[in-house]
Amino acid sequence: LYLDQADQSQRQQWLSELTADYTTLQQEGLNLDLTRGKPSSEQLALSDALDGLLQGNFIASDGTDTRNYGGIDGLPEGKQLGADILGVDADSVLVGGNASLTLMFHAVMVGLQYGFDGDGNAWNQQGNTKFLCPVPGYDRHFTVCEKFGIEMVTVPMTATGPDMDAVENAVQQDPNIKGIWCVPKYSNPIGVTYSDDTVARMAKLANLAGAGFRIFWDNAYAVHDLVSQPKPLADIAALCRLYNTEDSVIQFASTSKITHAGAGVSFLSASSKNLQAIKSFLSAVTIGPDKVNQLRHRRLLPDRAAVEQHMQKHAAIIKPRFDVVLQCLEEAFGDSDLGRWERPEGGYFISFDARPGCAKEIIRLAAEAGVKLTPAGATFPYRNDPEDKNIRIAPTVPSIEQLEKAMEVFVICVKLASVKQAM
Amino acid sequence: LYLDQADQSQRQQWLSELTADYTTLQQEGLNLDLTRGKPSSEQLALSDALDGLLQGNFIASDGTDTRNYGGIDGLPEGKQLGADILGVDADSVLVGGNASLTLMFHAVMVGLQYGFDGDGNAWNQQGNTKFLCPVPGYDRHFTVCEKFGIEMVTVPMTATGPDMDAVENAVQQDPNIKGIWCVPKYSNPIGVTYSDDTVARMAKLANLAGAGFRIFWDNAYAVHDLVSQPKPLADIAALCRLYNTEDSVIQFASTSKITHAGAGVSFLSASSKNLQAIKSFLSAVTIGPDKVNQLRHRRLLPDRAAVEQHMQKHAAIIKPRFDVVLQCLEEAFGDSDLGRWERPEGGYFISFDARPGCAKEIIRLAAEAGVKLTPAGATFPYRNDPEDKNIRIAPTVPSIEQLEKAMEVFVICVKLASVKQAM
């Protein structure tokens, strides 16, 4: 289907056929959901051994009684788990609670209201704080900015990561840009891994940017590979050491999509200067993270190899679901001008760019045929997709059969919305 | 020993005797610690069944899969546990992570930066925010204020709670006083429970105070009784309903000193208006609290009776330790002008008021004899005890024998410091 090359009578014919197909599907009374970027029950069950794993031994390797108060940055076991996941030194890791989002929120708060560089260096003492937001991106990153009144400046995502020309220009021209949100591996939602060149340019960014600039490197899918030889992600911490920009990057990860999504452990990795500022802040916020849960997680995942083996079990469950979606898209739109998408080698999402102006209508049509899609605009700051084209597909929760049916509906809705718009 | 009635030669004699006793104790090379307000290993072990209790059943009563994402305010099980502990309706409860301090920090942040009453009503839009701090009090409450730049105004504690005349005068005279920290039961550190009159006057306080005033009711020791018929704490939520001040109180509790201190569940109870503001804020901060841990805790403590039985086991361990301290104090100072203290019926601390100007010296002397005491001033805002007299004693961690020895040292140090100062 090449809409741009079709004449009006062809389009009219397609419209009739698609309307008929759509009406037929509507009558099936479906109730399917492609919105939920979370693990399925089958995936969660991979980690059910967590409960009861300690067998009465609550003492950590350094002698800490994990059941009691104490320690703001986590057990050696927790730090090493974070180090294994992020590929960083354990010394650089701070362990949080069950949500890396909380670590991100608090890290932004430190930069904005207190300053990583100490008194007088808070961003909010330097004017109107802005963050760069590669789009499409992760809605909860945008919500953090919104909550703090941080102005969001968008830059486009490409197949190699954020458009680095746009990123570099922006930080050079505006010293009030104090941060950028990055999901460097299997980026939420488009699923690309930043290229080596992109990571290297990120590592040098602080040399172009205003004072106190920080990269929020949310490596949420650090070990979430679906293929055996995935494209590797360059080591930004090592590159930052090379370029003397160690303080400019704060990395985040969690076990949320490794073990139990709601009951895991989160990690932050940063330079000693950043760690000091964050720990000082956190000591006013908490008596310390849940150490029993850290010990439990380390016993389940005692080293990097164990993490990788565990993730292969996830891949065995998830990969067929990604394949269904990607195959449906390829068959329907591979030879068309109706949409574009990446082919993620990991992560949790597939992102579909429809023809501009069609996303809302596709989502509406799908909903009326019983297939729930993430609301249009969700992947943009202020929930505003200026071109109204991006749709995020989350394939992990539905069954293969449900996915096949949902994608059948999706394909019809994309075609129908596109043809209607082109009439 | 009545110093004020002794003449100089008596004092000189005491000084010689006490110096000799002190020197003897110093030579014992002791290494004891009365600073740690945390449970002993024996207490922690009461809850070791938590790990493994779920036996593969992670589904909550409402069908929620606790292993997955979702839910900002907690499971029905978590809310009911909080309700049982605080004596409130489960509907009024929000469940947090392992630290009630985090809930308090975030609740203060909502009031200060966002406003419980919505846009335009944040405290920081109304001038220089101040909080009333009954002293002596809990250092971490003061740290929250310090972190937010909230000015702390002290009011004295009495045997019936904060001096309510002082509290009422202060809020009437200064509408910028937007909050007060309260530990209403076995108040940290002096160990008194607020009288019915105090609680009733607290419940009416919002009618005298400026807009947006909130009481931070940290009921940390709600079920931590050491005696079988403790003095009851009046129900502030019920009184607030009576006086139409429901929005003026936010209650907090946790299982930290019930189960595992570092790995428990925290609770907040408030009016629906406050809950709405707090939930809206938290949805930017977290994907939700650890629900597996909530379920685990409810299985261990399925109802109020189970909580009470569990706390009796704690009391059986702790009570003899409190008795040692109180008996030593009574024997040494019951008939003297060297100090005053309350006799707590629960909680974690005994607070000793030495003669003004003696606390630092007592603590220094004790340290040099191998007994670590909480630093002077720790129970006051900005770590400044203006009269230099309050010393917090934490008797739960040491053994009975250790406590007896430590109190022997303490008594000598109090006497020695007092006599020296009176010379």
Boltz contact constraints between the chains, C-beta under 6 A:
constraints:
  - contact:
      token1: [A, 38]
      token2: [B, 68]
      max_distance: 6.0
  - contact:
      token1: [A, 38]
      token2: [B, 69]
      max_distance: 6.0
  - contact:
      token1: [A, 44]
      token2: [B, 67]
      max_distance: 6.0
  - contact:
      token1: [A, 48]
      token2: [B, 56]
      max_distance: 6.0
  - contact:
      token1: [A, 51]
      token2: [B, 52]
      max_distance: 6.0
  - contact:
      token1: [A, 51]
      token2: [B, 54]
      max_distance: 6.0
  - contact:
      token1: [A, 52]
      token2: [B, 51]
      max_distance: 6.0
  - contact:
      token1: [A, 52]
      token2: [B, 52]
      max_distance: 6.0
  - contact:
      token1: [A, 54]
      token2: [B, 51]
      max_distance: 6.0
  - contact:
      token1: [A, 56]
      token2: [B, 48]
      max_distance: 6.0
  - contact:
      token1: [A, 67]
      token2: [B, 44]
      max_distance: 6.0
  - contact:
      token1: [A, 67]
      token2: [B, 260]
      max_distance: 6.0
  - contact:
      token1: [A, 68]
      token2: [B, 38]
      max_distance: 6.0
  - contact:
      token1: [A, 68]
      token2: [B, 261]
      max_distance: 6.0
  - contact:
      token1: [A, 68]
      token2: [B, 262]
      max_distance: 6.0
  - contact:
      token1: [A, 69]
      token2: [B, 38]
      max_distance: 6.0
  - contact:
      token1: [A, 69]
      token2: [B, 261]
      max_distance: 6.0
  - contact:
      token1: [A, 69]
      token2: [B, 262]
      max_distance: 6.0
  - contact:
      token1: [A, 97]
      token2: [B, 97]
      max_distance: 6.0
  - contact:
      token1: [A, 98]
      token2: [B, 290]
      max_distance: 6.0
  - contact:
      token1: [A, 99]
      token2: [B, 286]
      max_distance: 6.0
  - contact:
      token1: [A, 99]
      token2: [B, 287]
      max_distance: 6.0
  - contact:
      token1: [A, 101]
      token2: [B, 286]
      max_distance: 6.0
  - contact:
      token1: [A, 101]
      token2: [B, 287]
      max_distance: 6.0
  - contact:
      token1: [A, 102]
      token2: [B, 285]
      max_distance: 6.0
  - contact:
      token1: [A, 102]
      token2: [B, 286]
      max_distance: 6.0
  - contact:
      token1: [A, 105]
      token2: [B, 285]
      max_distance: 6.0
  - contact:
      token1: [A, 143]
      token2: [B, 284]
      max_distance: 6.0
  - contact:
      token1: [A, 147]
      token2: [B, 284]
      max_distance: 6.0
  - contact:
      token1: [A, 260]
      token2: [B, 67]
      max_distance: 6.0
  - contact:
      token1: [A, 261]
      token2: [B, 68]
      max_distance: 6.0
  - contact:
      token1: [A, 261]
      token2: [B, 69]
      max_distance: 6.0
  - contact:
      token1: [A, 262]
      token2: [B, 68]
      max_distance: 6.0
  - contact:
      token1: [A, 262]
      token2: [B, 69]
      max_distance: 6.0
  - contact:
      token1: [A, 262]
      token2: [B, 291]
      max_distance: 6.0
  - contact:
      token1: [A, 263]
      token2: [B, 290]
      max_distance: 6.0
  - contact:
      token1: [A, 263]
      token2: [B, 292]
      max_distance: 6.0
  - contact:
      token1: [A, 284]
      token2: [B, 143]
      max_distance: 6.0
  - contact:
      token1: [A, 284]
      token2: [B, 147]
      max_distance: 6.0
  - contact:
      token1: [A, 285]
      token2: [B, 102]
      max_distance: 6.0
  - contact:
      token1: [A, 285]
      token2: [B, 105]
      max_distance: 6.0
  - contact:
      token1: [A, 286]
      token2: [B, 99]
      max_distance: 6.0
  - contact:
      token1: [A, 286]
      token2: [B, 101]
      max_distance: 6.0
  - contact:
      token1: [A, 286]
      token2: [B, 102]
      max_distance: 6.0
  - contact:
      token1: [A, 287]
      token2: [B, 99]
      max_distance: 6.0
  - contact:
      token1: [A, 287]
      token2: [B, 101]
      max_distance: 6.0
  - contact:
      token1: [A, 290]
      token2: [B, 98]
      max_distance: 6.0
  - contact:
      token1: [A, 290]
      token2: [B, 263]
      max_distance: 6.0
  - contact:
      token1: [A, 291]
      token2: [B, 262]
      max_distance: 6.0
  - contact:
      token1: [A, 292]
      token2: [B, 263]
      max_distance: 6.0
